[in-house]
Structure formats: C-alpha cells, structure tokens
Amino acid sequence: MNTNNAQKTMYERAVEILDLNDRGNYTVPTSGLYPFQWNWDSCLVSIGQQHVNEARAWTEMQTLFQHQWDDGMVPHIVFHELDDGYFPGPDVWATGRPVPTTGITQPPVAGFAALKLFERAKDSSLARQRASTLIAGIDRWHEWFYAHRDPHNTGLVAIIHPWESGRDNSIDWDAALDRVPIDGLQPYQRRDLQHADAAHRPTGAQYDRFVSLVQLFRSLGWDNSQLHDASPFKVVDPGFNAILIRSCSDLAKLADLLGEDEIAERNRTRAAAGLSALESLWSEAANQYVCFDRAVNAFVDSASVGGLIPALAPIPAHRSASLASRINTLSKSTGYLIPSHEATDSRYDPKRYWRGPIWLIVNYLIADGFRVSGHDDLVQRIEASSLELIAQSGFAEYYDPDSAEPCGGSTFTWTAAMVMEFLRNER
C-alpha cells in the first residue's frame, strides 16, 4: 500500500472512531473505560470534528460549557447518563448539580480550541455565531482560575488534585500525594481495572489518595473559595499554566476578531502576567520547566513532559530552543516521541499511564507550539513518530515509547482527532 492510500485508510479509521464515540451532543473518550464527557478531551476532539462537520465541532464545546458552574468553573467530567461501570461516579462526587458533574476542573484548552475552530472555519457566519456564544464562558473560566487557584496573585495557578492536570499519576505528584492523609478513607471499589490492564493504570496507593482528596473536598461542600487552602495537594504545574496562558492569549485574539474589546484586554493581561511568572519555574539543571509544590514551598525533583508543554505558550525564543534541545536528548533514550517522563529516571515506567508512555494529545500541543516558534524539523519528527505509532499499534489511549505497545483504552477519540490533525499538516 502506498503512503497516500495508507494515510487515507488511517484518516477514514479516525473518522469512524469519532463517530463510534459520538453521543449526539458530546463524545466519550472511549466506551467502557470512560463513558462520560471529559473536559479537555472534548475541546481537543472538537478540533478533529471540524474536519468532518463544523457545526458538530462547535456543539461539542457548547455542550461542555452548558454545565459551567455559577462561579465560573468548568468541571472535568459531565455525567450526562448513568453508567455504573465508572468510579468515582456522580454519587461519590455529590456536587448537587442538576446534571451531575465532578467538582474539579481540567487543563483549560477551550480558548486554544475555539480560536482554531474560528480561524479555520469555512462557514464564517456559523463560526461567528457559535464563537459568540462561547467566549464569555471561557473568559469566566479563566477568571475563575486566577480567583480560586492563585489567591496570592503570583500569576500562576495551582492544581489541587492530580486529576486536574490531566496527567493523573505523573511522577511530578509522588511527593505531594504521599502527604495526602488516608486515615478516614471510606471504602470504595475501582472500576477502571475491569477495562484496562492494571500494569497500565495508577496504583492502589495512588488511587487511595485520589479518592481521599475527593472526599475532603466533598466534606467542604465543593466551595471553591475554601478548596485551594484546604487541600494538602497544591502543585503549580508548568504544563497546566502554559495551556492556560496560551488559551488566554488565543481568547484575546478571538475576542479581537469578535469585537469584544474588554474580554480581549483582560485575557492579554492574564497571559502576560502568567508568562512572566512562568519563568520562575525554569530549571537550568533539568533544561526545562519543573513543578513547584506550593504546600511545602519547594520545587519538585521531576523532569516530566509537563515541563515541555510550555512550548505551547509564547515563551521566549531561547527557552523554546532549550526545550527543543531537551526533546532531542529524550529521543536518544526511547524509540518514539515524546515520552511522558525521562527514560533514564529510575521512576520511569514505559507502560504505566503518565509515568513514561506517549500521549498523542501532548505531542500535538507541543508540536503546535514549536510550529509557531519555527522549529519545523522537530515538528515533523514529532508528527511522523506519532503517525508511526498509529500505523504500528492503532488508535490507543497511550503507547509504550520503547516498543510502541498500545496501552490503556482502545478506539480512543482524542487520539483519532489528533491523527486527523497530523495528517492535515502532512497534506
């Protein structure tokens, strides 16, 4: 089969997977393992959906923002329909929402995704109408972050639960998680191991602490004015902040295009403050950004992909060049790009979720940043490696960076969406 036919087949399979996981107004990441609507999944999936149906792409994001909280938070899961195959379900979160949701958030890629959809739209009238319904909600979400996760106006927000990062069991969180008490932990039963290999998933000890934090926040009535200070887990993640900075910057551009001058100015100010503060997370020793543990006022000894995601933000050229060099170094230790952790670290695990495996959404975000900063050769390497993983192992949730073994869930929606984007760039 020639290259063009192979890419056509790959693209067609990606479209099939988006359709398979479509629930009408939202998509699920994959049946069984993740049967609900996830926040950053949906925003990134919408970018892929636009290749097939522009209106459906906007609907994906609008459905998510219909469940924005009154204080501005956009929750990390919306439980549209009951499914007892997932834990923790709505009864555990008990957030009291008309349509149940979780009480924490996820990486704010909505501003980034909305600008992509708008700039690429073939139906400009539809794009203007749909973007106009989203822009105020995204602005309120950004405001919420700085009000509730940056109480001392540092310019950087903290996550209060590992699940908020999207990188659930990253080595970045080990020390902070170890301090989470589990003395009063109520009994629970995991469901994820019914759908995925236990060797690919977070450990039982990590899950105990994940659930303990949920139980703590629930006991406080999900009052976001209290949760940051009350949480024993408060970590400033450079990747999370870079996504927020880029989304603020992109939302400002979108607001300019829509004539929303006040929204534009607010988000430009947020992006500038965040970008300046992000510099405080640079590690010369690691040659990348690192996390800061706000609970103990110390940097985290962990050089993960979270410190490479800032390539997405409009960081200075010399920092972008350093991150490109860092990825080139990482590529010498694994067969594929980009591992979620340094392979020479003793804590590296090539098959366990975010402790080594490759995620195509991370490859996409980093490549997008490098494309803007002009590192075209590296962008091509990242995208070619990503497509090779698909050719070798199909549309998995994540991949072993040494063997390309597919891990986690299968027929994964955002993997399919990212493949559509990579193929678009090749064309």
N, C-alpha and C positions, 0 to 999 in steps of 0.2 A: 504494500500500500504506500503511495507516495505521501509526501508531507502534507500537501493540501487536503487530500482525502482523509488523512488521519486527523487533522485539525477539524475538518468538517464533522467527522464522527464524534470527536471529543466535544465539540460545541453542541451538537444535537443531543448528546447524553446529558450535558449540563442543563439544557432546556427541559429535558424530561424530568430531571431531579427537582428543578424549581416547581414544575407542575405537580409532581408527586407529593411534595410537601406543602402545597398551597391549600389553605383552608378557607379561601374566598376573599377575606379582607386582610389576612395575615398569613405568614408562613411559620411552620415549625422547623427547628433546625434539622431534626430527623425523627421519624416515628419511633415510639418506644422509649428511647433514652431521654429525649427532650420533647415532650408532647404539647408544649405551650409556646407563647410568643416571647422571645428573648429580645431585649432592648437593642444591644449593638449588633446582634445578628440581623435583625430586621432592617436597620439603617444601611448596613453594608449589602444585604441581599437586594435592597431596592435599586442599588447601582447596577446589579446584574439584570434585574427585572426590566430595566429601561431598554435593554437590548431587544426585548420581545414585545413589551406593552408599556408605554409611557404612563398611561393613566393608572395601571395596576401598581407601578413603582411608587407613585405619589400616595396611593391608597395605603400601601404598607406602612409608611411613616405616619400618615394621618391616623390610622388605627392605633398605633402606639401612643400618640400624643392625646388621643381621646381619653387616656387613662392617666394623664398627668395629675399629680396631687395638687391640692389647693395652694400649698406652699411653694410649688414650682418643681418639685422633684419628679422625674420620670422613672418609674420603677424598673427593676431589672427583669422581672417576669410579669406578664399578664396572664392570669388563669382564665381564659375565655370559656373553656369547657372542663368539666370534672374528668380527671384521669388519675386513678389511684396507683398507677404504675410509676409515679414520680414522687420522690421525697427530697426535701420537705414541701408538702402541698399547702394549699390555702389554709387548712385548719391549723397548721403549725405556725404560719406567719400571723394569722388572725389580725390583719390590718384594718378590718372593718370597712373596706371599700365596697361600693355597690357591685362592681365586678372585681373579684378578688385579685390582689396583686401582692408582690413581695413588698418589703419595707426598706429596701436598699436600692442602690442605683447601679449603673454600669458605665464604661467609658463613653463619653459624650461625642459620638461621631456624627450626630444628626446634622450639625451645621456644615460639616465637611461633605456629607452625602447630599444635602439639599442643594448646595452650590453646584456639585457635579451634575445633578439632575437638571438644574436650571440652565447651566451653560451648554449642555449637550442636547437640550430639548429640540425636537423637530417641530412640535406643536407649541409655539411660543405663547399663544394665548392660554392654553391649558396650563403650561408651566407657571405663568404669572399668577393665574388664579389659585393654583394649588400651593405655590410657594407663599402666597399672601396669607393663606390660612395657617401656615406652619410657623412663620417667622417669629411671631410674638411668643409662642410657646417655647421655642428654642432659646430665645432671649431670656425668658423667665427661668428656664432650667439653668442657664449659665449664671444668672444672678443668684440662684439658689446655692450653687456650688460655693461661691465666694462668701455668701452669708453664713452658711452652715458648716462648711468644711475648711474654712480659713478664718476662724474667729479673731485671729490677731493680725489680720491684714498683711500677711507675708508675701502675697502674690501667688502662693502655691497651695493647692488643696490636698487634704489627706483622705485616704480611703479608710473606712472603719471596719471593713470586713474583706477578707481576701476575694470573695466572690465579686465584689465591686470592681476589682481590677480587670476581670475577665481572664486573669492568669491564676486560677484558683489555688493551686498548690505549688506555686513558684518557690524556689529556694530563697527568694527575697523575703518570704514571710516566716521562715522557720523560727527565728529567734523571737519575733513578736508573737507568733502563735503559741510558742512554748510558755509564754507568760499568761495566756488566757486560762483562767481557772475553770475546772470542770467538776468541782466538788458537788454542786447541786444539779448536775446534768440529769435531765429526765430521760427515761428510756426511749429509744427510737429504733426504727428498722430502715436501713438503707435500701433503696430500690435500684440504684444505678448498676449494681453488680449482677442484676438479672439480665442486663442488656449488653454489658461490656466486660472484658477480661479484668479481673481485679488487679493484675500486674500493670495495667494501663491507667489505673484510677488513683485518686488520693487515698492515703492510708486510713485505717480506722482511727488512729490517734489524731490525724488532721481533721477528720470528719467530726470527732467529738468536740473539737474547738470551734469548728464552723457552726455547729448546732448550738453550742453554748452561747456564742455571740448572738445568734437569733433569739434565743430565749431571754437573754439580758435585754435586748432592745424591745422585745415584746412586753417585758415587765415594765418598761418605761413608756408604754403606750405609743411607741413609734413617734415620739415627739422629737423632731429633728433639732429643736433648739437645745436639747439635752444630750443627744447621742454622741456627738463628737467628744465632748469632755468625759462622758461616762464610759466610753469604750476603752478597754485595756489595749486594743489594737488600733493604732493610729500611725499609718505609714504614708509618707509622701513619695509617690511613685513617679519617676520622671516620665515614663511612657504615658501614664494616665494624664499627667499635666500637659504633656506635649499634644496629646489628642485634643484636650480642652483648649489649649492655645490656638491650635490650627482651626478648630471649629469656631472659636471666637473671631479669628481673622477672616475665615471664609464667610461667616454670617454677616460680618461688617460689609464684605464685598456684595453679598446678596442683597443686603438692606440698601446699599447704594443703588443697585440696579432697580429696586422696587420703590425708591424714593422715600425710604424710612430712615431719615437722617439721624434721629435720636438713637434708634437701635444700632445704627452703624457706628456712631460715636462711642456709645457705651462699650461695644464689643471691641473696637480698636483699642480703647483704653485698657480693657481687661487683657487683651492679647499682649500689649506692650509691657504691662506690669508682670505678667506671667513669664514672658520671655526673658526679662531682666532677672527675675528671681530664679529661673531655671538654671542659670549659670552657677548658682550656689551648689548644685548637685553634680557638677563635673568632678571627676576623679582623674587626676593625672596618672596615678598608679595603674588604674584599670583602662585608661584611654577611652573612657566612655562615661556616661552619666550613671549614678547609683542612687538607690533609695535612701531616704532619711527617716529614721524611726522617731517620730515626734514624742512618743511616750517616754523614751529614755534619753532624748536629745542626742542621738548618735547616728552616724552613717552606718549603712548596712553593708557587711562584707559579702557581697554577692554581685558578680558581673553577669547579669542576665540580659535577655533580649529587651526587657523593659528599659534598659539604658541605651538601647539602639533605636527604639521607636521615636525618640526626639528628632531623628532625621526628617520626620513628617512635618515638624514645625519649622518656621522661618528662622532657624538658628544661624549664627554667624558662619561664614564660609569656612573658616579654619576648623570649626567644630564639625561641620559636615564632612570635611576632608578626613578628620581624625576618625569619625565613625565609619567612613568607607574603608579606611585602613584597618580598622578593627574587624570588620566583616571579612576582609581579605585574609586576615590572620585566622579567624574562626574557620574559614573554608579549608584550611590545611588539615584540620582535625576531623572533619566529617565528609561524607560523600556527597551531601546535598546541603543546600542553603535554605533558610537561616535557622540553625538550632536555637532552641529557646534558652539554652544555657551553655556555658563554656565546657567543651567536652573534656578538657584536661582537669576540671574541678572534680574532686573526689565525690562530690554530692550529685554529679551528673547521672541521669538515668535516661537512656535514649527512648524508652517506651512509656514512661510514666507521665502522662498528661503534660504539664508545663515545666518539667524538670530536665528537659532535653529535646523532646520532639519538635518537629517543624509544623507550623500552622500557616496555611496559605493567606489568611487574612492579615497576619503580621507581615508576611512577605510583601503583600500588596501595599500596606500602609508605608512601610519603609521604602519600597521602590518608588512610590508616588513622591515621597519627599526628595529622594535622590534625583528623580527626573527633574523636579523643579530646580534643584541646585546644580544640575548639569553633569552628574556622574552617570552618563549614559551607558558606559561599558558595564558598570556594576548593575545597573537596572536590567540590562539584557541578560546578565548572568543569573540574577535572582529569578527573573521570569522564566528563563529556559530551564533552570533547575526545578522550578515549581511545576512546569508542564511535564517534565520528565517523571516527576513523582506520580502525576496523574496517569501517564502512559504505563508506568510500571505497576501501579497499585490501585487505580481507580479513585473515586471521589470519597475519600475517608475524612474523618474528623481531623486527624493529625497523622504524622508519619515519623517513623524512626529515621533520624538523619544519617545513620550509618548504612542501614540495609534497605531503606525505603519501605519497610513493612507498614501496611496500613494499621492504624490503631484507633481505638475508641469506636464511635458510631460510624455507620456506612451511609451511602447516598446522602451526603451532608450538603445542606442547602447553601451555606455561605462559601463552602469550597467550590461548589458549582458556579456561584456568582463570580468568584474571583477568577476562575478559569475563563469565563466569558470575557472578563476584563483583560486578562493576559493575552488571549487570542486577538482581541480587538487591537491591542498595542502592536502585536506582531503584524497584523494586516496593515 
